[in-house]
Every structure is written in C-alpha cells, then in structure tokens.
Amino acid sequence: MNLKVTTTVACAAVLASLPCFAGKQAPGAIRFERIDPLVEPAASTAVFGCETRFFDISKNNGRVPCYSPQSIRAAYGLTDLIASGADGRGRTIVILDAFGSPTALADLQAFDAVFRLPDPPSFKVVTMPGTPAFDPNDGNMVGWAEETSLDVQWSHAIAPRANIVLVAAASNSDEDLTAGLNFAVQNRLGDVISMSFGESEAFLTDAAGRATVKAWERGFKDARNRRITLFVSSGDEGSTNTADGAGDVFPFPNVSFPASSARVTGVGGTNLFFGAGDPATGHALPVGDGGSYIRERTWNDEPQGIAAAGGGGVSILFPEPGYQHDALPRSVQSTLRGSRGVPDVAYNAGVVGGVVVHLSEAITAIKGGAFFVFGGTSAGAPQWSGLVADINSALGKPVGFINPQLYKLGKDGVTSALFHDVTGPGSSLTATDNGFCFFTVPDGAFACVPGFNATPGFDLTTGWGTPDFGRLGALLSAPDGDRDDDDDD
C-alpha cells in the first residue's frame, strides 16, 4: 500500500467536512488519578501507595501503578551517572509551553520536597508579550498548566542540578509557539529544548499549513546551527491523532508535527515494567529504586481499558532524511517509501506505570493542591532533555543535534548495548503495536486505525528504543557534521 498517497487522499476527504483546527498545538500530558503520599514514609519505602500496585490494574480496582524519580533513574541506568556529578550542573534546559503556569515553581518545590530532591540552581520564566493572565476557568489554559508542571518537574528529576528556563508562549497557536522557540534559540537561553505538544500533519497539507511548517523549520535550522538539541513528543493516540475539539481522531494513520520534522528528535512511548517478577502475572511494583529493569513494550494502554498509545508512523510532509536512509534496513525502507519515519527514540509514557506530578490549588481547585499520576509521551521529551543536559554537563559542552550520530550508531549495531530495544511478544497487559481504536471523524463512528509493530532494531513505534545509559553519553557526543545549511525552507 502506498501509505503516503492513500493517507493524503483520505485526509483531504475528511478535512472537507470538518471545521478547521489547524494552527493549534495541543499538549500531550494525560492526568489520570489523584494520589496521596503515605504517612511518614521511611527512606526505604514507597512515598506513594501507587508505587506498590500491580501492573494489572484489574487487581487494583482500576487504579494504576506509578513510578518515582528514583525508580525511573534506576530503570534507565541514570542513578550512578547523576550521583557521579553528571547531573546537569552548569547547563540549562528550556521548556517551551503555551501560557505557562503561575504555580510552576511552587509545584516543583512541592515535588522536590516529597522526593527529597534539591531545587534547581536557577528557575526562570520568560513570558512572551501578549500572554494573557491565567484563567482557572479556561480549560485550554489549565491543560497547558498541567503540561508545564509535568515538563518542569520531570526534566528536573533527571537533571537535578540543571538550570531551567520556562518559555511561556502567548497562546498555543503555531505562530505564538514559534515566536517562543525563536526567542529561546536566538537568545541562547539553553542548549536543550523540550517541546511536549503536537498537531496532526493532516492539518498542515494546504498552503497555510506548509507556511506554518516552514516557519517552524527555520527555527529548528537555527537551533541546529547553534548546537541546541530539540526533543518533541510523538503523540498519545497511537497511529493516529486528534482531529476535532471533541477529541475524535482521524480514521487513518497519520503522525504528529513537530515530532515529524527531520530536524528534531521525536520521542515515542513505552510501557515500562520495572520491578520484580513477570508483568504478565500482574506482579506488584517495587518501591523506590529497589527493583530491576524487566522489559518494555510499545506504549498501548488500550488492552487495560485506557484509550492512550504512543504516536508513530510515516510522515506525509517530510522526505526521508539522509541519516535514516543511510542507516535503516530494507524492511523499514519498504514501509517508509522515501518519507520520514517517527519516532527516533522512546521513553516510559504509560498511564499504567505513569509518573507523579504535583499541581497547585490554582490549577486543580483542590485545597492545598494535590499529586496525580500522569502519562503521555509528554513525559518523555522533558526527561530526554534532562538526560542530554546530564551528558552536556559531563562533557562541558553541548552535543547538539543527536540524530545523525544516533542513526550511525544504529547502522553500526552499537545501539543494542546502549538502548533497551523494545520488541518481542506482548502480554495480556500491553501490545506490540500502536494501533488505536477510538471514535473517529467525521461522524463519530468507532473504528480501529492499524498501527506499526515493535521490531528488532529501529521501528515506527519506539525508534531505537529507550536509554540504557552505559556508554551512551560519550558516543552521542560525537560531532553531528556540518552546519544545517539546507536551502529547502
């Protein structure tokens, strides 16, 4: 099947019957349930009860397990790295979000207090001109505030000594977000930027959409030339994306932009099983960092009744970049057919096995604020940003755009020692592909959009996989080649 042509035709037919939602980026944070800290937890025990729940949520009366920063660090081989002083010190992470949050710092301090983390050396907020005052009754602004807290807290969890600059764009329009990106890049606010948002490429195929893409690409090109690393989450509706304001999805495969840009590193999602025993048995999670890495699968929570899965597939906007063409095998090339494949890497994103985030009263209307379990590929982009800040800290210089070196390592067969390769048979608790079943446009019919399978090596659900730190930092530090002097934008 010629996916590119078929998808483009289907897209045009569907869009003709829809209101226009183009030009608006959506945050990817998925808030699931409120949790409360355990009373007077000891240093060797769980901080939250969800850290001790079963992988199989039917054994928890529908409640999900969760991970602490200590568990995530242990799962991805970061504990010793951070303890050695490669903890982001001397580097700065930029978080780009719409509207920002009036409680981002207070939420981070509450998060740090409960997990006994140091506050960052510096936390600054750049509010772009025209940004409105926060309105707790505006659902769009509240959603972005939740995203902001997730991004800030979990980039900090992975790079606890890095400075953080939050750039609050005036709105979630592409125009305002690109203005925020350009400000961060041109003023060199940091050497890694996290962007946890996206919109379907299906909205960007007309003249206005192509102009929007070109505006983003100019900013991405500038970032590469300044050796600034860009991470973008790949989406949370599996092989498709949200199509309208009601949350319906497109009934055909499509990928999320800007993760699909060849000038960024797209971050897909996994279900992480860290603990003891076989996740197929529903074994409980361990507490803190006392468990061990078991395995990961393509993020797809639909087998457990939660409509969320990791974005990934084939672009209809971008040709296959040279770093993919040179590295990927014929089996993958036959699917790409000369187009960009997404994502490049992955990270834990499951709602089942989500991460803990604090939200203040101004956002949640819960007196005193509260902690929640969050999922989404939005958790992966800031954590990969933190990981690169750690690498930059150890090297004393920014690594810049990592994709050329990443794919070279893959071609040379080195990634097997540096990444958890997400592949193999699934279980009753998860799936090996990112197919997605949900209500679709234009008539709200329930349908299943076919997905892509996790396979050995690179695949269109998890890229090269998740970090198994080892020698990864040193190997990603190799120069990425010449400046990005393409004249195609």
CORMOMO-V595547 format. One record per pair of residues at least 24 apart in sequence whose ideal C-beta (glycine too) atoms are under 10 Angstrom apart, sorted by the first residue. I is the first residue (numbers start at 0). J is the second residue. Records with the same first field share a line. If there is no record, write none. Layout:
I=J + J
This chain:
0=334 + 336
1=336
2=251 + 252 + 253 + 312 + 313 + 315 + 334 + 335 + 336 + 338
3=313 + 314 + 315 + 316 + 335 + 336 + 337 + 338
4=315 + 336
5=251 + 252 + 315
6=200 + 201 + 204 + 249 + 251 + 252 + 253 + 254 + 312 + 313 + 314 + 315
7=200 + 201 + 204 + 251 + 253 + 315 + 316
8=251
9=201 + 249 + 250 + 251 + 252 + 253
10=199 + 200 + 201 + 202 + 203 + 204 + 242 + 249 + 251 + 253 + 315
11=201 + 204 + 205
12=251 + 441
13=201 + 242 + 249 + 250 + 251 + 439 + 440 + 441
14=199 + 201 + 202 + 204 + 205 + 242 + 249 + 440 + 441
15=441
16=440 + 441 + 442
17=201 + 202 + 242 + 243 + 244 + 247 + 249 + 440 + 441
18=243 + 244
19=202 + 205 + 207
20=198 + 199 + 201 + 202 + 241 + 242 + 243 + 244
21=173 + 198 + 199 + 201 + 202 + 203 + 204 + 205 + 207 + 208 + 211
22=171 + 172 + 173 + 174 + 198 + 202 + 203 + 207 + 208 + 211
23=97 + 139 + 170 + 171 + 172 + 173 + 176 + 196 + 198 + 202 + 244
24=96 + 97 + 143 + 168 + 170 + 171 + 172 + 173 + 175 + 176 + 177 + 194 + 195 + 196 + 197 + 198 + 255 + 256 + 257
25=97 + 139 + 142 + 143 + 146 + 171 + 196 + 197 + 198 + 199 + 234 + 235 + 240 + 241 + 246 + 255
26=96 + 97 + 98 + 139 + 142 + 143 + 144 + 145 + 146 + 147 + 149 + 150 + 171 + 195 + 196 + 197 + 232 + 235 + 375 + 377
27=142 + 146 + 149 + 150 + 194 + 195 + 196 + 197 + 231 + 232 + 233 + 234 + 235 + 236 + 255 + 258 + 268 + 307 + 310 + 348 + 374 + 375 + 376 + 377 + 378 + 379 + 380
28=96 + 142 + 143 + 144 + 145 + 146 + 147 + 148 + 149 + 150 + 195 + 196 + 232 + 235 + 356 + 371 + 373 + 374 + 375 + 376 + 377 + 378
29=145 + 146 + 149 + 235 + 300 + 305 + 306 + 307 + 348 + 349 + 350 + 353 + 371 + 372 + 373 + 374 + 375 + 376 + 377 + 378
30=141 + 142 + 145 + 146 + 148 + 149 + 350 + 353 + 356 + 358 + 362 + 363 + 371 + 372 + 373 + 374 + 375
31=62 + 63 + 65 + 300 + 305 + 307 + 350 + 351 + 353 + 371 + 372 + 373 + 374 + 375
32=61 + 62 + 63 + 65 + 350 + 353 + 370 + 371 + 372 + 373
33=358 + 363 + 365 + 369 + 370 + 371 + 372
34=62 + 63 + 65 + 353 + 355 + 356 + 369 + 370 + 371 + 372
35=369 + 370
36=113 + 114 + 355 + 370
37=286
40=113 + 286 + 287
41=286
42=115 + 287
43=286 + 287 + 289
44=286 + 287 + 289
45=70 + 284 + 285 + 286 + 287 + 289
46=113 + 114 + 115 + 286 + 287 + 355 + 370
47=113 + 114 + 286 + 355 + 370 + 372
48=286
49=284 + 352 + 353 + 355 + 370 + 372
50=274 + 283 + 284 + 285 + 286 + 287 + 290 + 355
51=274 + 283 + 284 + 285 + 286
52=281 + 283 + 284 + 351 + 352 + 372
53=274 + 278 + 280 + 281 + 282 + 283 + 284 + 351 + 428
54=270 + 271 + 272 + 273 + 274 + 276 + 277 + 278 + 279 + 280 + 281 + 282 + 283 + 284 + 293 + 303 + 349 + 351 + 352 + 426 + 428 + 429
55=278 + 279 + 280 + 281 + 282 + 283 + 303 + 351 + 426 + 427 + 428
56=281 + 300 + 303 + 304 + 305 + 350 + 351 + 352 + 428
57=281 + 303 + 304 + 427 + 428
58=280 + 281 + 282 + 283
59=281 + 283 + 351
61=303 + 304 + 305
62=372
63=300 + 303 + 305 + 349 + 350 + 351 + 352 + 353 + 372 + 374
64=272 + 273 + 274 + 283 + 284 + 349 + 351 + 352 + 353 + 372
65=284 + 349 + 350 + 351 + 352 + 353 + 354 + 355 + 356 + 370 + 371 + 372 + 373 + 374
66=271 + 273 + 274 + 284 + 290 + 347 + 349 + 352 + 353 + 354 + 355 + 372 + 378
67=113 + 114 + 156 + 284 + 286 + 287 + 288 + 354 + 355
68=110 + 111 + 114 + 115 + 116 + 152 + 153 + 155 + 156 + 157 + 159 + 287 + 288 + 354 + 355 + 382
69=114 + 115 + 116 + 156 + 286 + 287 + 288 + 289
70=271 + 273 + 274 + 284 + 285 + 286 + 287 + 288 + 289 + 290 + 347 + 352 + 354
71=153 + 156 + 157 + 271 + 273 + 288 + 346 + 347 + 352 + 354 + 378 + 382
72=156 + 157 + 159 + 288 + 382 + 468
73=273 + 285 + 287 + 288 + 289 + 290 + 291 + 292
74=271 + 272 + 273 + 274 + 288 + 290 + 291 + 292 + 293 + 295 + 347 + 419 + 465 + 466 + 467
75=157 + 271 + 273 + 292 + 346 + 347 + 382 + 386 + 418 + 419 + 465 + 466 + 467 + 468 + 471
76=292 + 417 + 419 + 466 + 467 + 468 + 469 + 471
77=156 + 157 + 158 + 382 + 385 + 386 + 389 + 466 + 468
78=288 + 468
79=468
80=157 + 386 + 389 + 390 + 392 + 393 + 468 + 469 + 471 + 472
81=156 + 157 + 158 + 159 + 160 + 385 + 389 + 392 + 468
83=389 + 393
84=160 + 389 + 392 + 393
85=158 + 160 + 386 + 388 + 389 + 390 + 391 + 392 + 393 + 394 + 468 + 472
86=117 + 157 + 158 + 159 + 160 + 161 + 385 + 388 + 389 + 392 + 393
87=119 + 120 + 154 + 155 + 157 + 158 + 159 + 160 + 161 + 162 + 163 + 191 + 384 + 385 + 386 + 387 + 388 + 389 + 390 + 391 + 392 + 393
88=120 + 158 + 159 + 160 + 161 + 162 + 388 + 389 + 391 + 392 + 393
89=120 + 160 + 161 + 162 + 388 + 391 + 392 + 395
90=158 + 160 + 161 + 162 + 189 + 190 + 191 + 385 + 387 + 388 + 389 + 390 + 391 + 392 + 393 + 394 + 395 + 396 + 397
91=119 + 120 + 121 + 123 + 158 + 161 + 162 + 163 + 164 + 187 + 188 + 189 + 190 + 191 + 192 + 388 + 391
92=119 + 150 + 151 + 154 + 155 + 157 + 158 + 161 + 162 + 163 + 164 + 165 + 188 + 189 + 190 + 191 + 192 + 193 + 228 + 230 + 381 + 384 + 385 + 387 + 388 + 391
93=123 + 125 + 154 + 162 + 163 + 164 + 165 + 166 + 179 + 180 + 182 + 183 + 184 + 186 + 187 + 188 + 189 + 190 + 191 + 192 + 193 + 194 + 227 + 229 + 384
94=124 + 146 + 147 + 149 + 150 + 151 + 154 + 155 + 163 + 164 + 165 + 166 + 167 + 183 + 189 + 192 + 193 + 194 + 195 + 380 + 381 + 384
95=125 + 147 + 150 + 164 + 165 + 166 + 167 + 168 + 176 + 177 + 179 + 180 + 182 + 183 + 188 + 192 + 193 + 194 + 195 + 196 + 229 + 231
96=143 + 144 + 146 + 147 + 148 + 149 + 150 + 151 + 165 + 166 + 167 + 168 + 171 + 176 + 179 + 193 + 194 + 195 + 196 + 377
97=127 + 130 + 139 + 140 + 142 + 143 + 144 + 146 + 147 + 166 + 167 + 168 + 169 + 170 + 171 + 172 + 175 + 176 + 179 + 196
98=126 + 127 + 130 + 131 + 132 + 133 + 134 + 137 + 139 + 140 + 141 + 142 + 143 + 144 + 146 + 147 + 167 + 168 + 169 + 170 + 171 + 175
99=124 + 125 + 126 + 127 + 130 + 133 + 140 + 143 + 144 + 146 + 147 + 151 + 165 + 166 + 167 + 168 + 169 + 179
100=124 + 133 + 140 + 141 + 143 + 144 + 145 + 146 + 147 + 148 + 150 + 151 + 165 + 167 + 358 + 359 + 361 + 362
101=132 + 133 + 135 + 144 + 147 + 167 + 359 + 361 + 362
102=133 + 144 + 147 + 148 + 357 + 358 + 359 + 360 + 361 + 362 + 363 + 368
103=144 + 147 + 148 + 150 + 151 + 152 + 163 + 165 + 167 + 359 + 362
104=148 + 151 + 163 + 165 + 359
105=148 + 357 + 358 + 359 + 360 + 361 + 368
106=144 + 145 + 147 + 148 + 149 + 151 + 152 + 356 + 357 + 358 + 359 + 361 + 362 + 368 + 370
107=148 + 151 + 152 + 154 + 155 + 156 + 163 + 165 + 357
108=152 + 357
109=148 + 152 + 356 + 357 + 358 + 359 + 367 + 368 + 369 + 370
110=148 + 151 + 152 + 153 + 155 + 156 + 355 + 356 + 357 + 358 + 370
111=152 + 155 + 156 + 159 + 357
112=357
113=355 + 357 + 370
114=152 + 156 + 159 + 287 + 355 + 357
116=152 + 155 + 156 + 159
117=155 + 159 + 160
118=155 + 159 + 163
119=151 + 154 + 155 + 158 + 159 + 160 + 161 + 162 + 163
120=159 + 160 + 161 + 162 + 163
121=161 + 162 + 163 + 164
122=151 + 155 + 162 + 163 + 164 + 165
123=162 + 163 + 164 + 165 + 166 + 188
124=151 + 163 + 164 + 165 + 166 + 167
125=164 + 165 + 166 + 167 + 168 + 179 + 182 + 183 + 186 + 188
126=165 + 166 + 167 + 168 + 169 + 179
127=166 + 167 + 168 + 169 + 170 + 175 + 176 + 178 + 179 + 182
128=169 + 175 + 178 + 182
129=168 + 169 + 170 + 175 + 178
130=167 + 168 + 169 + 170 + 175 + 179
131=169 + 170
133=167 + 361 + 362
135=360 + 361 + 362 + 363 + 364
136=364
139=170 + 171
140=170 + 171 + 362
141=358 + 361 + 362 + 363 + 364
142=171 + 362
143=167 + 168 + 170 + 171 + 196
144=358 + 359 + 361 + 362 + 363
145=356 + 358 + 362 + 363 + 371 + 373 + 377
146=171 + 195 + 196 + 232 + 356 + 373 + 375 + 377 + 381
147=195 + 362
148=356 + 357 + 358 + 359 + 362 + 371 + 373
149=195 + 353 + 354 + 355 + 356 + 357 + 358 + 371 + 373 + 374 + 375 + 377 + 378 + 380 + 381
150=193 + 194 + 195 + 196 + 232 + 356 + 377 + 378 + 380 + 381 + 382 + 384
151=193 + 356 + 381
152=354 + 355 + 356 + 357 + 358 + 373 + 378 + 381
153=193 + 195 + 346 + 354 + 355 + 356 + 373 + 377 + 378 + 379 + 380 + 381 + 382 + 384 + 385
154=191 + 193 + 195 + 230 + 378 + 380 + 381 + 382 + 383 + 384 + 385 + 386 + 388
155=381 + 382 + 385 + 388
156=354 + 355 + 381 + 382 + 385
157=346 + 381 + 382 + 383 + 384 + 385 + 386 + 387 + 388 + 389 + 466
158=191 + 381 + 382 + 384 + 385 + 386 + 387 + 388 + 389 + 390 + 391 + 392
159=385 + 388 + 389
160=388 + 389 + 392
161=189 + 190 + 191 + 384 + 385 + 387 + 388 + 389 + 391 + 392
162=188 + 189 + 388
163=189 + 193 + 381 + 384 + 385 + 388
164=188 + 189 + 192
166=192
168=196
171=196 + 198
172=211
173=198 + 202 + 203 + 207 + 208 + 210 + 211 + 212 + 214 + 215 + 256 + 257
174=211 + 214
176=214 + 215 + 218 + 257
177=211 + 214 + 215 + 216 + 217 + 218 + 219 + 257
178=214 + 218
179=218
180=214 + 215 + 217 + 218 + 219 + 221 + 222 + 227 + 229 + 257
181=214 + 215 + 217 + 218 + 221 + 222
182=218
183=218 + 222 + 227
184=217 + 218 + 219 + 220 + 221 + 222 + 223 + 224 + 225 + 227 + 229
185=218 + 221 + 222 + 225
187=225 + 226 + 227
188=227
189=227 + 228 + 384 + 388 + 391 + 397
190=222 + 225 + 226 + 227 + 228 + 384 + 387 + 388 + 391 + 396 + 397 + 398 + 399
191=222 + 227 + 228 + 229 + 230 + 381 + 383 + 384 + 385 + 386 + 387 + 388 + 390 + 391 + 397 + 398 + 399 + 401
192=218 + 219 + 222 + 227 + 228 + 229 + 230 + 231 + 263 + 380 + 384
193=228 + 229 + 230 + 231 + 232 + 266 + 377 + 379 + 380 + 381 + 382 + 383 + 384 + 385 + 387 + 388
194=229 + 230 + 231 + 232 + 257 + 258 + 263 + 266 + 377 + 380 + 381 + 384
195=230 + 231 + 232 + 258 + 266 + 375 + 376 + 377 + 378 + 379 + 380 + 381 + 384
196=231 + 232 + 234 + 255 + 257 + 258 + 377 + 380
197=231 + 232 + 233 + 234 + 235 + 236 + 240 + 241 + 254 + 255 + 256 + 257 + 258 + 259 + 265 + 310 + 376 + 377
198=234 + 240 + 241 + 255 + 256 + 257
199=234 + 236 + 239 + 240 + 241 + 242 + 248 + 249 + 253 + 254 + 255 + 256 + 259 + 310 + 315
200=240 + 249 + 253 + 254 + 255 + 256 + 257 + 258 + 259 + 312 + 313 + 314 + 315 + 316 + 317 + 341
201=239 + 240 + 242 + 249 + 251 + 253 + 254 + 256 + 315 + 316
202=240 + 242 + 249 + 253 + 256
203=256 + 257 + 259 + 315 + 316
204=315 + 316
208=256 + 316
209=316
211=256
212=256 + 257 + 259 + 260 + 316 + 317 + 488
213=487 + 488
214=488
215=256 + 257 + 260 + 262 + 263 + 488
216=257 + 260 + 261 + 262 + 263 + 317 + 483 + 485 + 487 + 488
217=262 + 488
218=257 + 260 + 262 + 488
219=257 + 260 + 261 + 262 + 263 + 400 + 483 + 488
220=260 + 262 + 482 + 483 + 484 + 485 + 487 + 488
221=262 + 483
222=262 + 263 + 399 + 400 + 483
223=262 + 263 + 399 + 400 + 402 + 479 + 482 + 483 + 484 + 485
224=399 + 400 + 481 + 482 + 483 + 484
225=397 + 399 + 482
226=391 + 396 + 397 + 398 + 399 + 400 + 478 + 479 + 482
227=397 + 399 + 400
228=263 + 264 + 383 + 384 + 387 + 388 + 390 + 391 + 397 + 398 + 399 + 400 + 401 + 402 + 475 + 479
229=257 + 260 + 262 + 263 + 264 + 265 + 380 + 384 + 399 + 400 + 401 + 402
230=258 + 263 + 264 + 265 + 266 + 343 + 344 + 346 + 379 + 380 + 381 + 382 + 383 + 384 + 385 + 386 + 387 + 401
231=255 + 256 + 257 + 258 + 259 + 260 + 263 + 264 + 265 + 266 + 341 + 342 + 343 + 376 + 379 + 380 + 383
232=257 + 258 + 265 + 266 + 267 + 268 + 309 + 310 + 342 + 346 + 348 + 375 + 376 + 377 + 378 + 379 + 380 + 381 + 383
233=258 + 259 + 265 + 266 + 267 + 268 + 298 + 309 + 310 + 311 + 312 + 341 + 342 + 343 + 344 + 345 + 348 + 376 + 377 + 379 + 380 + 433 + 459 + 460 + 461 + 462
234=258 + 259 + 265 + 267 + 268 + 308 + 309 + 310 + 311 + 312 + 341 + 342 + 348 + 375 + 376 + 377 + 433 + 435
235=268 + 298 + 300 + 306 + 307 + 308 + 309 + 310 + 348 + 350 + 374 + 375 + 376 + 377 + 435
236=306 + 307 + 308 + 309 + 310 + 433 + 435 + 437 + 448
237=268 + 297 + 298 + 299 + 300 + 301 + 306 + 307 + 308 + 309 + 310 + 311 + 312 + 430 + 432 + 433 + 434 + 435 + 436 + 437 + 447 + 448 + 449 + 450 + 451 + 460
238=308 + 309 + 310 + 311 + 312 + 313 + 432 + 433 + 434 + 435 + 447 + 448 + 449 + 450 + 451 + 459 + 460
239=308 + 310 + 312 + 433 + 434 + 435 + 436 + 437 + 439 + 446 + 447 + 448 + 449 + 450
240=310 + 312 + 435 + 448
241=437 + 440
242=438 + 439 + 440 + 441
243=438 + 439 + 440 + 441 + 443
245=438 + 440 + 443
246=306 + 437 + 438
247=437 + 438 + 439 + 440 + 441 + 442 + 443 + 444 + 445
248=306 + 435 + 436 + 437 + 438 + 439 + 440 + 446 + 448
249=435 + 437 + 439 + 440 + 441 + 446 + 448
250=437 + 438 + 439 + 440 + 441 + 442 + 444 + 445 + 446 + 447 + 448
251=439 + 446 + 448 + 449
252=311 + 312 + 313 + 315 + 433 + 434 + 435 + 448 + 449 + 450 + 451 + 459
253=310 + 312 + 313 + 314 + 315 + 448
254=310 + 311 + 312 + 313 + 314 + 315 + 316 + 317 + 338 + 339 + 340 + 341 + 342 + 459
255=310 + 311 + 312 + 314 + 341 + 342 + 376
256=314 + 315 + 316 + 317 + 341
258=310 + 311 + 314 + 339 + 341 + 342 + 343 + 376 + 380
259=310 + 311 + 312 + 313 + 314 + 315 + 316 + 317 + 338 + 339 + 340 + 341 + 342
260=314 + 316 + 317 + 320 + 339 + 341
261=314 + 316 + 317 + 318 + 319 + 320 + 321 + 322 + 323 + 339 + 340 + 341 + 343 + 402 + 483 + 485
262=317 + 320 + 400 + 402 + 483 + 485 + 488
263=341 + 342 + 343 + 380 + 400 + 402
264=342 + 343 + 344 + 380 + 383 + 384 + 387 + 400 + 401 + 402 + 405 + 462
265=310 + 311 + 314 + 339 + 340 + 341 + 342 + 343 + 344 + 345 + 376 + 379 + 380 + 402 + 462
266=309 + 310 + 341 + 342 + 343 + 344 + 345 + 346 + 348 + 376 + 377 + 378 + 379 + 380 + 381 + 382 + 383 + 384 + 461 + 462 + 465
267=297 + 298 + 308 + 309 + 310 + 311 + 341 + 342 + 343 + 344 + 345 + 346 + 348 + 376 + 379 + 421 + 433 + 453 + 458 + 459 + 460 + 461 + 462 + 463 + 464 + 465
268=295 + 297 + 298 + 299 + 300 + 307 + 308 + 309 + 310 + 311 + 342 + 345 + 346 + 347 + 348 + 349 + 374 + 375 + 376 + 377 + 378 + 379 + 421 + 433 + 460 + 461 + 465
269=294 + 295 + 296 + 297 + 298 + 299 + 309 + 345 + 346 + 347 + 348 + 349 + 352 + 376 + 379 + 419 + 421 + 429 + 453 + 460 + 461 + 464 + 465
270=294 + 295 + 296 + 297 + 298 + 299 + 300 + 302 + 303 + 308 + 309 + 347 + 348 + 349 + 350 + 351 + 352 + 374 + 421 + 425 + 426 + 428 + 429 + 430
271=295 + 296 + 298 + 345 + 346 + 347 + 348 + 349 + 351 + 352 + 353 + 419 + 421 + 465
272=296 + 347 + 349 + 351 + 352 + 426 + 428 + 429
273=347 + 352
274=352
277=426
278=351 + 352 + 426 + 427 + 428 + 429
279=424 + 425 + 426 + 427 + 428 + 429
280=426 + 427 + 428
281=426 + 427 + 428
284=352
292=419 + 465 + 467
294=419 + 421 + 422 + 423 + 426 + 429
295=345 + 346 + 347 + 349 + 352 + 419 + 420 + 421 + 422 + 423 + 429 + 453 + 461 + 464 + 465
296=349 + 421 + 422 + 423 + 424 + 425 + 426 + 428 + 429 + 430 + 431 + 432 + 453 + 460 + 461
297=345 + 348 + 421 + 422 + 425 + 429 + 430 + 431 + 432 + 433 + 434 + 450 + 451 + 452 + 453 + 458 + 459 + 460 + 461
298=345 + 346 + 347 + 348 + 349 + 350 + 351 + 352 + 374 + 375 + 376 + 379 + 421 + 429 + 430 + 433 + 460 + 461
299=349 + 351 + 425 + 428 + 429 + 430 + 431 + 432 + 433 + 434 + 435 + 450 + 453 + 460
300=348 + 349 + 350 + 351 + 352 + 353 + 374 + 428 + 429 + 430
301=429 + 430 + 433 + 434 + 435 + 436 + 437 + 447
302=351 + 425 + 426 + 427 + 428 + 429 + 430
303=349 + 350 + 351 + 427 + 428 + 429
304=351
305=349 + 350 + 351 + 374
306=350 + 435 + 436 + 437 + 438
307=348 + 349 + 350 + 351 + 353 + 374 + 375 + 376 + 435 + 437
308=348 + 349 + 376 + 429 + 430 + 432 + 433 + 434 + 435 + 436 + 437 + 448 + 450 + 460
309=342 + 345 + 346 + 348 + 349 + 375 + 376 + 379 + 421 + 432 + 433 + 435 + 450 + 451 + 453 + 460 + 461
310=341 + 342 + 348 + 375 + 376 + 433 + 435 + 450 + 459 + 460
311=340 + 341 + 342 + 345 + 376 + 432 + 433 + 450 + 451 + 453 + 458 + 459 + 460 + 461 + 462
312=338 + 339 + 340 + 341 + 342 + 433 + 448 + 449 + 450 + 451 + 459 + 460
313=337 + 338 + 339 + 340 + 341 + 451 + 459
314=338 + 339 + 340 + 341
315=339
317=341
318=487
320=402 + 403 + 406
321=403 + 406 + 480
322=400 + 402 + 403 + 404 + 405 + 406 + 407 + 409 + 410 + 479 + 480
323=402 + 406 + 409 + 457
324=406
325=403 + 406 + 407 + 410
326=402 + 403 + 405 + 406 + 407 + 408 + 409 + 410 + 411 + 414 + 456 + 457 + 463
327=406 + 409 + 410 + 456 + 457 + 458
328=409 + 410 + 454 + 455 + 456 + 457
330=454 + 455 + 456 + 457 + 458
331=454 + 456 + 457 + 458 + 459
334=451 + 458 + 459
335=459
340=451 + 457 + 458 + 459 + 462
341=451 + 459 + 460 + 462
342=376 + 379 + 457 + 458 + 459 + 460 + 461 + 462 + 463
343=383 + 401 + 402 + 405 + 406 + 409 + 457 + 461 + 462 + 463
344=379 + 383 + 386 + 401 + 402 + 405 + 414 + 418 + 457 + 461 + 462 + 463 + 464 + 465 + 466
345=376 + 379 + 383 + 418 + 419 + 421 + 453 + 458 + 460 + 461 + 462 + 463 + 464 + 465 + 466
346=376 + 378 + 379 + 380 + 381 + 382 + 383 + 386 + 461 + 464 + 465 + 466
347=374 + 376 + 378 + 379 + 382 + 465
348=373 + 374 + 375 + 376 + 377 + 378 + 379 + 380 + 382 + 461 + 465
349=374 + 375 + 378 + 428 + 429
350=374 + 375
351=428 + 429
352=428 + 429
353=378
354=378 + 382
379=465
382=465 + 466
383=465 + 466
386=466 + 468 + 471 + 472 + 475
387=472 + 475
389=468 + 472
390=468 + 471 + 472 + 473 + 474 + 475 + 476
391=472 + 476
392=472
393=472 + 473 + 476
394=472 + 473 + 475 + 476
396=476
397=476
398=472 + 475 + 476 + 477 + 478 + 479
399=475 + 476 + 478 + 479 + 480 + 482 + 483
400=479 + 480 + 483
401=474 + 475 + 476 + 477 + 479
402=462 + 479
403=477 + 478 + 479 + 480 + 481
404=474 + 475 + 476 + 477 + 478 + 479 + 480
405=457 + 462 + 463 + 471 + 474 + 475 + 479
406=457 + 462 + 463
407=474 + 477 + 479 + 480
408=463 + 470 + 471 + 474 + 475 + 477
409=456 + 457 + 462 + 463 + 464
410=456 + 457
411=474
412=456
413=470 + 471 + 474
414=456 + 457 + 462 + 463 + 464 + 467 + 471 + 474
415=455 + 456 + 463 + 464 + 467
416=467 + 469 + 470 + 471 + 474
417=463 + 464 + 466 + 467 + 468 + 469 + 470 + 471 + 472 + 473 + 474 + 475
418=456 + 461 + 462 + 463 + 464 + 465 + 466 + 467 + 468 + 469 + 471
419=461 + 463 + 464 + 465 + 466 + 467
420=453 + 454 + 455 + 456 + 457 + 458 + 461 + 463 + 464 + 465 + 467
421=453 + 454 + 455 + 458 + 460 + 461 + 462 + 463 + 464 + 465
422=452 + 453 + 454 + 455 + 456 + 458 + 460 + 461 + 464
423=453 + 454 + 455
424=453
425=452 + 453
430=460
431=458 + 460
432=458 + 459 + 460
433=458 + 459 + 460 + 461
434=460
